Amino acid sequence: MHLNDAIKNRKSTKKFSHRKPDWRDIIECVEAARHAPLAGGIPTLKFILVSGKEKINMIAEACQQDFVSDVRYIVAVASNPSLVKKSFGERGEIYARQQAGAAIQNFLLSIEEKKMAACWIGHFNENQIKRELKIPDNANLEAVIPVGYEFKKEKPSKKPSMDFTLNFEKYGNKKMKGIKKLDV
């Protein structure tokens, strides 16, 4: 699959089949996440692969989203920004979050490439999940990602137009000015 196809076809799946993914494929997707940009070259992320049904059900409850319990695997993504903050001060917290977003997107695109399905969940009871997964207090839970196979192929949701997304030279400027011709 080409990168552009993975980007355009990736979607948040909320209806999963009972087919169990091969855990090795998920680990290969984590490998793709490792190649995301790192602020100052400092790694901050841990990807936690969860397969125990009891833990999955607890995480689904903490997410307040029932479909999460329908999968065989969940990947929880945690970051510890302390080393980045040591190098960059308080902005290190922002850099660690940006790093997490880039790594999660790499992970999701790799999931799409392998014809699996996932959903990036950011709404959850962080303390409940951190307790269950033994994530330290100084780490942030960045995402919970149920992974499986889509129950029924659906089209990706409509995305914002380029008019909405792209501005030129300043915020809100939707038109690109003509390029001046030079007399040579």
N, CA and C atoms as an extended XYZ file, in Angstrom:
552
Properties=species:S:1:pos:R:3:atomname:S:1:resname:S:1:resid:I:1 pbc="F F F"
N         0.848       -1.185        0.000 N   MET     1
C         0.000        0.000        0.000 CA  MET     1
C         0.889        1.242        0.000 C   MET     1
N         0.541        2.218       -0.789 N   HIS     2
C         1.286        3.476       -0.839 CA  HIS     2
C         0.888        4.349        0.353 C   HIS     2
N         1.814        5.204        0.769 N   LEU     3
C         1.577        6.076        1.927 CA  LEU     3
C         0.314        6.917        1.751 C   LEU     3
N         0.133        7.534        0.588 N   ASN     4
C        -1.055        8.364        0.376 CA  ASN     4
C        -2.344        7.566        0.525 C   ASN     4
N        -2.338        6.314        0.082 N   ASP     5
C        -3.519        5.466        0.243 CA  ASP     5
C        -3.799        5.209        1.718 C   ASP     5
N        -2.758        4.917        2.482 N   ALA     6
C        -2.933        4.690        3.920 CA  ALA     6
C        -3.469        5.948        4.597 C   ALA     6
N        -2.946        7.109        4.214 N   ILE     7
C        -3.399        8.370        4.807 CA  ILE     7
C        -4.874        8.608        4.501 C   ILE     7
N        -5.255        8.420        3.247 N   LYS     8
C        -6.633        8.714        2.841 CA  LYS     8
C        -7.634        7.661        3.317 C   LYS     8
N        -7.188        6.426        3.501 N   ASN     9
C        -8.108        5.353        3.909 CA  ASN     9
C        -8.207        5.171        5.418 C   ASN     9
N        -7.250        5.708        6.169 N   ARG    10
C        -7.262        5.534        7.622 CA  ARG    10
C        -8.511        6.182        8.211 C   ARG    10
N        -9.134        5.479        9.137 N   LYS    11
C       -10.326        6.004        9.800 CA  LYS    11
C       -10.416        5.434       11.204 C   LYS    11
N       -11.274        6.025       11.997 N   SER    12
C       -11.519        5.535       13.359 CA  SER    12
C       -12.622        4.491       13.299 C   SER    12
N       -12.256        3.268       13.612 N   THR    13
C       -13.205        2.162       13.561 CA  THR    13
C       -13.817        1.943       14.935 C   THR    13
N       -15.139        1.780       14.949 N   LYS    14
C       -15.839        1.536       16.215 CA  LYS    14
C       -16.643        0.235       16.194 C   LYS    14
N       -16.594       -0.464       15.071 N   LYS    15
C       -17.251       -1.776       14.969 CA  LYS    15
C       -16.205       -2.774       14.501 C   LYS    15
N       -15.815       -3.657       15.413 N   PHE    16
C       -14.752       -4.619       15.136 CA  PHE    16
C       -15.320       -6.023       14.964 C   PHE    16
N       -14.681       -6.813       14.099 N   SER    17
C       -15.048       -8.224       13.947 CA  SER    17
C       -14.418       -9.007       15.099 C   SER    17
N       -14.755      -10.278       15.180 N   HIS    18
C       -14.189      -11.123       16.237 CA  HIS    18
C       -12.845      -11.728       15.836 C   HIS    18
N       -12.416      -11.463       14.609 N   ARG    19
C       -11.141      -11.984       14.112 CA  ARG    19
C        -9.986      -11.389       14.923 C   ARG    19
N        -9.101      -12.247       15.377 N   LYS    20
C        -7.983      -11.823       16.221 CA  LYS    20
C        -6.756      -11.494       15.376 C   LYS    20
N        -6.215      -10.268       15.531 N   PRO    21
C        -4.989       -9.934       14.808 CA  PRO    21
C        -3.794      -10.717       15.360 C   PRO    21
N        -2.793      -10.863       14.551 N   ASP    22
C        -1.542      -11.465       14.998 CA  ASP    22
C        -0.782      -10.388       15.789 C   ASP    22
N        -0.438      -10.674       17.012 N   TRP    23
C         0.240       -9.701       17.866 CA  TRP    23
C         1.556       -9.236       17.264 C   TRP    23
N         2.184      -10.086       16.439 N   ARG    24
C         3.445       -9.692       15.799 CA  ARG    24
C         3.232       -8.539       14.813 C   ARG    24
N         2.075       -8.523       14.148 N   ASP    25
C         1.756       -7.411       13.248 CA  ASP    25
C         1.623       -6.109       14.023 C   ASP    25
N         1.032       -6.166       15.199 N   ILE    26
C         0.877       -4.968       16.028 CA  ILE    26
C         2.250       -4.468       16.470 C   ILE    26
N         3.129       -5.387       16.829 N   ILE    27
C         4.491       -4.993       17.235 CA  ILE    27
C         5.227       -4.341       16.062 C   ILE    27
N         5.008       -4.821       14.839 N   GLU    28
C         5.607       -4.174       13.671 CA  GLU    28
C         5.092       -2.739       13.516 C   GLU    28
N         3.841       -2.504       13.880 N   CYS    29
C         3.272       -1.155       13.822 CA  CYS    29
C         3.899       -0.256       14.891 C   CYS    29
N         4.203       -0.819       16.045 N   VAL    30
C         4.919       -0.059       17.078 CA  VAL    30
C         6.315        0.294       16.566 C   VAL    30
N         6.911       -0.606       15.810 N   GLU    31
C         8.221       -0.321       15.201 CA  GLU    31
C         8.131        0.921       14.318 C   GLU    31
N         7.057        1.072       13.562 N   ALA    32
C         6.865        2.267       12.725 CA  ALA    32
C         6.755        3.512       13.603 C   ALA    32
N         6.114        3.390       14.744 N   ALA    33
C         5.956        4.523       15.664 CA  ALA    33
C         7.312        4.996       16.189 C   ALA    33
N         8.237        4.078       16.371 N   ARG    34
C         9.565        4.431       16.886 CA  ARG    34
C        10.321        5.396       15.976 C   ARG    34
N         9.907        5.485       14.717 N   HIS    35
C        10.615        6.311       13.741 CA  HIS    35
C        10.046        7.722       13.632 C   HIS    35
N         9.153        8.088       14.521 N   ALA    36
C         8.607        9.455       14.536 CA  ALA    36
C         9.684       10.417       15.037 C   ALA    36
N         9.541       11.707       14.723 N   PRO    37
C        10.516       12.696       15.202 CA  PRO    37
C        10.583       12.730       16.727 C   PRO    37
N        11.784       12.976       17.256 N   LEU    38
C        12.008       13.075       18.698 CA  LEU    38
C        12.558       14.461       19.014 C   LEU    38
N        11.955       15.138       19.949 N   ALA    39
C        12.460       16.445       20.377 CA  ALA    39
C        13.834       16.249       21.009 C   ALA    39
N        14.844       16.882       20.443 N   GLY    40
C        16.200       16.755       20.968 CA  GLY    40
C        16.748       15.336       20.895 C   GLY    40
N        16.101       14.479       20.093 N   GLY    41
C        16.535       13.083       20.011 CA  GLY    41
C        16.248       12.294       21.282 C   GLY    41
N        15.340       12.800       22.129 N   ILE    42
C        15.070       12.189       23.439 CA  ILE    42
C        13.778       11.375       23.369 C   ILE    42
N        13.859       10.048       23.520 N   PRO    43
C        12.637        9.229       23.500 CA  PRO    43
C        11.835        9.400       24.791 C   PRO    43
N        10.512        9.451       24.642 N   THR    44
C         9.639        9.627       25.809 CA  THR    44
C         8.526        8.601       25.884 C   THR    44
N         8.322        7.825       24.835 N   LEU    45
C         7.107        7.018       24.718 CA  LEU    45
C         7.279        5.562       25.111 C   LEU    45
N         6.192        5.024       25.644 N   LYS    46
C         6.048        3.588       25.885 CA  LYS    46
C         4.723        3.171       25.266 C   LYS    46
N         4.750        2.125       24.451 N   PHE    47
C         3.541        1.527       23.901 CA  PHE    47
C         3.277        0.254       24.692 C   PHE    47
N         2.127        0.143       25.295 N   ILE    48
C         1.794       -1.002       26.151 CA  ILE    48
C         0.736       -1.838       25.437 C   ILE    48
N         1.101       -3.061       25.060 N   LEU    49
C         0.176       -3.965       24.380 CA  LEU    49
C        -0.602       -4.749       25.435 C   LEU    49
N        -1.918       -4.594       25.417 N   VAL    50
C        -2.800       -5.228       26.411 CA  VAL    50
C        -3.645       -6.271       25.701 C   VAL    50
N        -3.634       -7.515       26.237 N   SER    51
C        -4.430       -8.581       25.629 CA  SER    51
C        -5.360       -9.277       26.619 C   SER    51
N        -5.171       -9.070       27.908 N   GLY    52
C        -6.028       -9.719       28.904 CA  GLY    52
C        -7.441       -9.153       28.859 C   GLY    52
N        -8.437      -10.033       28.729 N   LYS    53
C        -9.828       -9.601       28.568 CA  LYS    53
C       -10.302       -8.760       29.755 C   LYS    53
N        -9.887       -9.120       30.947 N   GLU    54
C       -10.292       -8.359       32.140 CA  GLU    54
C        -9.746       -6.927       32.073 C   GLU    54
N        -8.499       -6.788       31.677 N   LYS    55
C        -7.909       -5.449       31.543 CA  LYS    55
C        -8.573       -4.667       30.411 C   LYS    55
N        -8.842       -5.340       29.309 N   ILE    56
C        -9.508       -4.673       28.189 CA  ILE    56
C       -10.876       -4.148       28.627 C   ILE    56
N       -11.629       -4.952       29.353 N   ASN    57
C       -12.941       -4.514       29.839 CA  ASN    57
C       -12.819       -3.332       30.795 C   ASN    57
N       -11.816       -3.349       31.650 N   MET    58
C       -11.599       -2.238       32.579 CA  MET    58
C       -11.250       -0.957       31.816 C   MET    58
N       -10.407       -1.098       30.792 N   ILE    59
C       -10.033        0.065       29.980 CA  ILE    59
C       -11.256        0.594       29.222 C   ILE    59
N       -12.086       -0.301       28.698 N   ALA    60
C       -13.315        0.117       28.010 CA  ALA    60
C       -14.205        0.910       28.960 C   ALA    60
N       -14.307        0.450       30.195 N   GLU    61
C       -15.097        1.169       31.206 CA  GLU    61
C       -14.491        2.545       31.487 C   GLU    61
N       -13.172        2.614       31.586 N   ALA    62
C       -12.495        3.888       31.849 CA  ALA    62
C       -12.623        4.850       30.671 C   ALA    62
N       -12.825        4.304       29.471 N   CYS    63
C       -13.018        5.138       28.278 CA  CYS    63
C       -14.487        5.528       28.097 C   CYS    63
N       -15.367        4.854       28.815 N   GLN    64
C       -16.810        5.066       28.687 CA  GLN    64
C       -17.268        4.863       27.246 C   GLN    64
N       -16.663        3.874       26.596 N   GLN    65
C       -17.017        3.554       25.213 CA  GLN    65
C       -17.041        2.035       25.076 C   GLN    65
N       -18.242        1.477       24.967 N   ASP    66
C       -18.428        0.025       24.993 CA  ASP    66
C       -17.676       -0.717       23.897 C   ASP    66
N       -17.554       -0.114       22.704 N   PHE    67
C       -16.928       -0.832       21.587 CA  PHE    67
C       -15.482       -1.217       21.891 C   PHE    67
N       -14.849       -0.530       22.823 N   VAL    68
C       -13.452       -0.823       23.168 CA  VAL    68
C       -13.320       -2.258       23.683 C   VAL    68
N       -14.345       -2.770       24.329 N   SER    69
C       -14.271       -4.128       24.882 CA  SER    69
C       -14.425       -5.212       23.816 C   SER    69
N       -14.734       -4.820       22.567 N   ASP    70
C       -14.936       -5.802       21.494 CA  ASP    70
C       -13.644       -6.298       20.860 C   ASP    70
N       -12.513       -5.734       21.228 N   VAL    71
C       -11.247       -6.099       20.575 CA  VAL    71
C       -10.454       -7.098       21.415 C   VAL    71
N        -9.468       -7.701       20.784 N   ARG    72
C        -8.576       -8.638       21.468 CA  ARG    72
C        -7.315       -7.954       21.967 C   ARG    72
N        -7.014       -6.761       21.388 N   TYR    73
C        -5.814       -6.025       21.790 CA  TYR    73
C        -6.120       -4.537       21.914 C   TYR    73
N        -5.488       -3.949       22.904 N   ILE    74
C        -5.488       -2.499       23.065 CA  ILE    74
C        -4.032       -2.082       23.192 C   ILE    74
N        -3.704       -0.963       22.579 N   VAL    75
C        -2.386       -0.376       22.760 CA  VAL    75
C        -2.587        0.927       23.516 C   VAL    75
N        -1.970        1.026       24.689 N   ALA    76
C        -1.987        2.264       25.466 CA  ALA    76
C        -0.651        2.959       25.222 C   ALA    76
N        -0.709        4.259       25.013 N   VAL    77
C         0.505        5.022       24.721 CA  VAL    77
C         0.728        6.005       25.861 C   VAL    77
N         1.883        5.875       26.506 N   ALA    78
C         2.239        6.756       27.624 CA  ALA    78
C         3.531        7.483       27.295 C   ALA    78
N         3.642        8.706       27.815 N   SER    79
C         4.890        9.447       27.621 CA  SER    79
C         5.363        9.998       28.948 C   SER    79
N         6.667        9.997       29.117 N   ASN    80
C         7.270       10.596       30.293 CA  ASN    80
C         8.104       11.785       29.818 C   ASN    80
N         7.578       13.006       30.009 N   PRO    81
C         8.249       14.186       29.459 CA  PRO    81
C         9.419       14.706       30.294 C   PRO    81
N         9.778       14.052       31.387 N   SER    82
C        10.765       14.617       32.319 CA  SER    82
C        12.115       14.921       31.661 C   SER    82
N        12.635       14.031       30.831 N   LEU    83
C        13.935       14.300       30.193 CA  LEU    83
C        13.848       15.426       29.162 C   LEU    83
N        12.738       15.487       28.441 N   VAL    84
C        12.560       16.553       27.463 CA  VAL    84
C        12.406       17.895       28.194 C   VAL    84
N        11.710       17.887       29.327 N   LYS    85
C        11.553       19.115       30.118 CA  LYS    85
C        12.890       19.557       30.700 C   LYS    85
N        13.728       18.587       31.031 N   LYS    86
C        15.055       18.925       31.551 CA  LYS    86
C        15.871       19.667       30.492 C   LYS    86
N        15.698       19.288       29.230 N   SER    87
C        16.439       19.933       28.145 CA  SER    87
C        15.789       21.229       27.657 C   SER    87
N        14.449       21.272       27.664 N   PHE    88
C        13.748       22.394       27.033 CA  PHE    88
C        12.859       23.189       27.999 C   PHE    88
N        12.943       22.903       29.279 N   GLY    89
C        12.096       23.607       30.236 CA  GLY    89
C        10.642       23.192       30.068 C   GLY    89
N         9.737       24.085       30.442 N   GLU    90
C         8.311       23.758       30.392 CA  GLU    90
C         7.824       23.449       28.980 C   GLU    90
N         8.476       24.002       27.960 N   ARG    91
C         8.078       23.702       26.575 CA  ARG    91
C         8.291       22.218       26.259 C   ARG    91
N         9.132       21.559       27.039 N   GLY    92
C         9.357       20.132       26.854 CA  GLY    92
C         8.073       19.328       26.954 C   GLY    92
N         7.139       19.788       27.771 N   GLU    93
C         5.833       19.116       27.900 CA  GLU    93
C         5.105       19.149       26.546 C   GLU    93
N         5.139       20.297       25.897 N   ILE    94
C         4.507       20.440       24.580 CA  ILE    94
C         5.214       19.550       23.570 C   ILE    94
N         6.545       19.566       23.589 N   TYR    95
C         7.309       18.763       22.634 CA  TYR    95
C         7.032       17.269       22.815 C   TYR    95
N         6.896       16.841       24.056 N   ALA    96
C         6.601       15.421       24.317 CA  ALA    96
C         5.232       15.055       23.754 C   ALA    96
N         4.271       15.957       23.880 N   ARG    97
C         2.925       15.706       23.344 CA  ARG    97
C         2.950       15.672       21.814 C   ARG    97
N         3.726       16.570       21.200 N   GLN    98
C         3.848       16.565       19.740 CA  GLN    98
C         4.497       15.264       19.273 C   GLN    98
N         5.503       14.841       20.001 N   GLN    99
C         6.193       13.586       19.693 CA  GLN    99
C         5.220       12.418       19.759 C   GLN    99
N         4.372       12.424       20.787 N   ALA   100
C         3.381       11.350       20.944 CA  ALA   100
C         2.421       11.337       19.760 C   ALA   100
N         1.943       12.517       19.353 N   GLY   101
C         1.010       12.585       18.231 CA  GLY   101
C         1.622       12.060       16.946 C   GLY   101
N         2.861       12.418       16.686 N   ALA   102
C         3.540       11.945       15.476 CA  ALA   102
C         3.715       10.421       15.520 C   ALA   102
N         4.097        9.887       16.665 N   ALA   103
C         4.305        8.438       16.794 CA  ALA   103
C         2.988        7.684       16.665 C   ALA   103
N         1.934        8.223       17.261 N   ILE   104
C         0.627        7.566       17.173 CA  ILE   104
C         0.146        7.553       15.730 C   ILE   104
N         0.351        8.653       15.008 N   GLN   105
C        -0.052        8.673       13.594 CA  GLN   105
C         0.748        7.640       12.798 C   GLN   105
N         2.049        7.517       13.033 N   ASN   106
C         2.837        6.472       12.357 CA  ASN   106
C         2.243        5.093       12.653 C   ASN   106
N         1.908        4.863       13.912 N   PHE   107
C         1.327        3.587       14.338 CA  PHE   107
C         0.020        3.330       13.583 C   PHE   107
N        -0.861        4.329       13.539 N   LEU   108
C        -2.164        4.160       12.893 CA  LEU   108
C        -2.029        3.936       11.380 C   LEU   108
N        -1.094        4.615       10.754 N   LEU   109
C        -0.882        4.406        9.322 CA  LEU   109
C        -0.339        3.010        9.041 C   LEU   109
N         0.495        2.524        9.922 N   SER   110
C         1.018        1.167        9.782 CA  SER   110
C        -0.099        0.138        9.991 C   SER   110
N        -1.002        0.412       10.935 N   ILE   111
C        -2.182       -0.455       11.153 CA  ILE   111
C        -2.996       -0.521        9.853 C   ILE   111
N        -3.227        0.628        9.244 N   GLU   112
C        -3.986        0.695        7.977 CA  GLU   112
C        -3.266       -0.089        6.885 C   GLU   112
N        -1.962        0.077        6.803 N   GLU   113
C        -1.182       -0.621        5.786 CA  GLU   113
C        -1.331       -2.139        5.924 C   GLU   113
N        -1.469       -2.617        7.157 N   LYS   114
C        -1.592       -4.057        7.411 CA  LYS   114
C        -3.049       -4.527        7.352 C   LYS   114
N        -3.942       -3.621        6.910 N   LYS   115
C        -5.363       -3.932        6.736 CA  LYS   115
C        -6.054       -4.271        8.049 C   LYS   115
N        -5.496       -3.741        9.147 N   MET   116
C        -6.179       -3.843       10.432 CA  MET   116
C        -6.938       -2.543       10.656 C   MET   116
N        -7.601       -2.444       11.798 N   ALA   117
C        -8.398       -1.254       12.106 CA  ALA   117
C        -8.110       -0.831       13.539 C   ALA   117
N        -8.300        0.472       13.785 N   ALA   118
C        -8.034        1.013       15.116 CA  ALA   118
C        -8.844        2.286       15.316 C   ALA   118
N        -8.847        2.760       16.544 N   CYS   119
C        -9.495        4.030       16.874 CA  CYS   119
C        -8.647        4.733       17.930 C   CYS   119
N        -8.229        5.942       17.650 N   TRP   120
C        -7.435        6.750       18.594 CA  TRP   120
C        -8.404        7.356       19.588 C   TRP   120
N        -8.313        6.931       20.831 N   ILE   121
C        -9.202        7.438       21.882 CA  ILE   121
C        -8.392        8.328       22.810 C   ILE   121
N        -8.906        9.527       23.030 N   GLY   122
C        -8.249       10.482       23.920 CA  GLY   122
C        -9.085       10.822       25.144 C   GLY   122
N       -10.338       10.333       25.173 N   HIS   123
C       -11.211       10.587       26.326 CA  HIS   123
C       -11.241        9.339       27.200 C   HIS   123
N       -10.724        9.448       28.416 N   PHE   124
C       -10.689        8.311       29.329 CA  PHE   124
C       -10.379        8.807       30.733 C   PHE   124
N       -10.627        7.943       31.689 N   ASN   125
C       -10.239        8.225       33.070 CA  ASN   125
C        -8.764        7.822       33.192 C   ASN   125
N        -7.902        8.826       33.089 N   GLU   126
C        -6.462        8.575       33.041 CA  GLU   126
C        -5.963        7.851       34.287 C   GLU   126
N        -6.381        8.299       35.457 N   ASN   127
C        -5.884        7.682       36.699 CA  ASN   127
C        -6.258        6.213       36.806 C   ASN   127
N        -7.464        5.876       36.387 N   GLN   128
C        -7.919        4.480       36.453 CA  GLN   128
C        -7.052        3.586       35.560 C   GLN   128
N        -6.783        4.040       34.350 N   ILE   129
C        -5.983        3.234       33.420 CA  ILE   129
C        -4.526        3.194       33.871 C   ILE   129
N        -4.006        4.317       34.324 N   LYS   130
C        -2.616        4.344       34.795 CA  LYS   130
C        -2.414        3.378       35.962 C   LYS   130
N        -3.381        3.325       36.861 N   ARG   131
C        -3.288        2.391       38.001 CA  ARG   131
C        -3.249        0.947       37.503 C   ARG   131
N        -4.160        0.617       36.597 N   GLU   132
C        -4.273       -0.755       36.098 CA  GLU   132
C        -3.024       -1.190       35.334 C   GLU   132
N        -2.428       -0.266       34.572 N   LEU   133
C        -1.275       -0.612       33.736 CA  LEU   133
C         0.059       -0.259       34.392 C   LEU   133
N        -0.003        0.177       35.650 N   LYS   134
C         1.206        0.514       36.431 CA  LYS   134
C         2.048        1.600       35.757 C   LYS   134
N         1.364        2.574       35.156 N   ILE   135
C         2.038        3.713       34.530 CA  ILE   135
C         2.391        4.703       35.635 C   ILE   135
N         3.629        5.154       35.726 N   PRO   136
C         4.041        6.034       36.830 CA  PRO   136
C         3.301        7.380       36.802 C   PRO   136
N         3.218        7.995       37.975 N   ASP   137
C         2.516        9.269       38.117 CA  ASP   137
C         3.096       10.371       37.246 C   ASP   137
N         4.409       10.353       37.011 N   ASN   138
C         5.036       11.425       36.227 CA  ASN   138
C         4.892       11.227       34.710 C   ASN   138
N         4.172       10.188       34.293 N   ALA   139
C         3.938        9.929       32.875 CA  ALA   139
C         2.514       10.325       32.505 C   ALA   139
N         2.324       10.677       31.255 N   ASN   140
C         1.001       11.023       30.733 CA  ASN   140
C         0.477        9.864       29.891 C   ASN   140
N        -0.794        9.556       30.048 N   LEU   141
C        -1.435        8.594       29.158 CA  LEU   141
C        -1.916        9.386       27.947 C   LEU   141
N        -1.303        9.168       26.813 N   GLU   142
C        -1.571        9.958       25.613 CA  GLU   142
C        -2.754        9.434       24.810 C   GLU   142
N        -2.896        8.129       24.746 N   ALA   143
C        -3.956        7.549       23.923 CA  ALA   143
C        -4.223        6.109       24.331 C   ALA   143
N        -5.438        5.692       24.043 N   VAL   144
C        -5.847        4.296       24.144 CA  VAL   144
C        -6.305        3.926       22.743 C   VAL   144
N        -5.736        2.842       22.208 N   ILE   145
C        -6.024        2.476       20.819 CA  ILE   145
C        -6.469        1.012       20.738 C   ILE   145
N        -7.781        0.773       20.601 N   PRO   146
C        -8.230       -0.600       20.348 CA  PRO   146
C        -7.811       -0.997       18.930 C   PRO   146
N        -7.336       -2.220       18.793 N   VAL   147
C        -6.835       -2.705       17.498 CA  VAL   147
C        -7.512       -4.023       17.161 C   VAL   147
N        -7.956       -4.130       15.918 N   GLY   148
C        -8.579       -5.369       15.454 CA  GLY   148
C        -8.789       -5.311       13.964 C   GLY   148
N        -9.881       -5.933       13.534 N   TYR   149
C       -10.283       -5.873       12.130 CA  TYR   149
C       -11.676       -5.278       12.070 C   TYR   149
N       -11.890       -4.483       11.044 N   GLU   150
C       -13.172       -3.813       10.877 CA  GLU   150
C       -14.280       -4.845       10.637 C   GLU   150
N       -15.430       -4.645       11.271 N   PHE   151
C       -16.570       -5.550       11.103 CA  PHE   151
C       -17.099       -5.489        9.675 C   PHE   151
N       -17.280       -4.281        9.176 N   LYS   152
C       -17.768       -4.070        7.822 CA  LYS   152
C       -17.042       -2.865        7.246 C   LYS   152
N       -16.458       -3.021        6.048 N   LYS   153
C       -15.704       -1.924        5.434 CA  LYS   153
C       -16.608       -0.707        5.250 C   LYS   153
N       -16.157        0.398        5.801 N   GLU   154
C       -16.875        1.659        5.628 CA  GLU   154
C       -15.909        2.695        5.083 C   GLU   154
N       -16.470        3.718        4.434 N   LYS   155
C       -15.638        4.789        3.896 CA  LYS   155
C       -15.170        5.695        5.028 C   LYS   155
N       -13.994        6.294        4.848 N   PRO   156
C       -13.538        7.284        5.836 CA  PRO   156
C       -14.510        8.456        5.887 C   PRO   156
N       -14.592        9.106        7.038 N   SER   157
C       -15.479       10.255        7.179 CA  SER   157
C       -14.974       11.426        6.331 C   SER   157
N       -15.861       12.346        6.058 N   LYS   158
C       -15.510       13.509        5.255 CA  LYS   158
C       -14.481       14.355        6.005 C   LYS   158
N       -13.490       14.817        5.283 N   LYS   159
C       -12.413       15.623        5.870 CA  LYS   159
C       -12.613       17.091        5.504 C   LYS   159
N       -12.015       17.999        6.278 N   PRO   160
C       -12.149       19.426        5.965 CA  PRO   160
C       -11.569       19.743        4.586 C   PRO   160
N       -12.149       20.752        3.931 N   SER   161
C       -11.681       21.147        2.601 CA  SER   161
C       -10.307       21.804        2.705 C   SER   161
N        -9.615       21.863        1.583 N   MET   162
C        -8.329       22.570        1.540 CA  MET   162
C        -8.534       24.056        1.796 C   MET   162
N        -9.678       24.622        1.350 N   ASP   163
C        -9.971       26.027        1.635 CA  ASP   163
C        -9.979       26.299        3.133 C   ASP   163
N       -10.513       25.368        3.885 N   PHE   164
C       -10.549       25.522        5.337 CA  PHE   164
C        -9.162       25.333        5.948 C   PHE   164
N        -8.420       24.392        5.421 N   THR   165
C        -7.171       23.948        6.024 CA  THR   165
C        -5.965       24.814        5.681 C   THR   165
N        -5.860       25.265        4.455 N   LEU   166
C        -4.643       25.914        3.983 CA  LEU   166
C        -4.784       27.436        3.934 C   LEU   166
N        -3.846       28.135        4.539 N   ASN   167
C        -3.752       29.601        4.474 CA  ASN   167
C        -2.386       29.965        3.928 C   ASN   167
N        -2.284       31.178        3.360 N   PHE   168
C        -1.037       31.647        2.760 CA  PHE   168
C        -0.535       32.900        3.467 C   PHE   168
N         0.705       32.876        3.845 N   GLU   169
C         1.416       34.023        4.415 CA  GLU   169
C         0.936       34.442        5.798 C   GLU   169
N        -0.359       34.272        6.109 N   LYS   170
C        -0.862       34.612        7.441 CA  LYS   170
C        -2.165       33.853        7.690 C   LYS   170
N        -2.490       33.724        8.943 N   TYR   171
C        -3.697       33.012        9.357 CA  TYR   171
C        -4.927       33.679        8.738 C   TYR   171
N        -5.786       32.887        8.120 N   GLY   172
C        -7.022       33.404        7.560 CA  GLY   172
C        -6.933       33.822        6.103 C   GLY   172
N        -5.728       33.900        5.536 N   ASN   173
C        -5.556       34.323        4.148 CA  ASN   173
C        -5.669       33.100        3.246 C   ASN   173
N        -6.795       33.002        2.519 N   LYS   174
C        -7.066       31.806        1.716 CA  LYS   174
C        -6.558       31.892        0.281 C   LYS   174
N        -6.018       33.016       -0.095 N   LYS   175
C        -5.569       33.176       -1.479 CA  LYS   175
C        -4.062       33.363       -1.536 C   LYS   175
N        -3.464       32.697       -2.504 N   MET   176
C        -2.031       32.848       -2.724 CA  MET   176
C        -1.827       33.991       -3.711 C   MET   176
N        -0.952       34.900       -3.365 N   LYS   177
C        -0.674       36.015       -4.260 CA  LYS   177
C         0.175       35.519       -5.422 C   LYS   177
N        -0.010       36.164       -6.548 N   GLY   178
C         0.756       35.793       -7.743 CA  GLY   178
C         2.243       35.982       -7.530 C   GLY   178
N         3.004       35.213       -8.228 N   ILE   179
C         4.447       35.281       -8.149 CA  ILE   179
C         4.920       36.380       -9.094 C   ILE   179
N         5.735       37.277       -8.589 N   LYS   180
C         6.262       38.376       -9.410 CA  LYS   180
C         7.217       37.818      -10.453 C   LYS   180
N         7.073       38.359      -11.658 N   LYS   181
C         8.005       37.967      -12.717 CA  LYS   181
C         9.192       38.904      -12.658 C   LYS   181
N        10.342       38.347      -12.813 N   LEU   182
C        11.577       39.146      -12.827 CA  LEU   182
C        12.037       39.332      -14.263 C   LEU   182
N        12.408       40.549      -14.573 N   ASP   183
C        12.995       40.804      -15.884 CA  ASP   183
C        14.453       40.419      -15.839 C   ASP   183
N        14.819       39.447      -16.588 N   VAL   184
C        16.198       38.982      -16.582 CA  VAL   184
C        16.824       39.189      -17.944 C   VAL   184
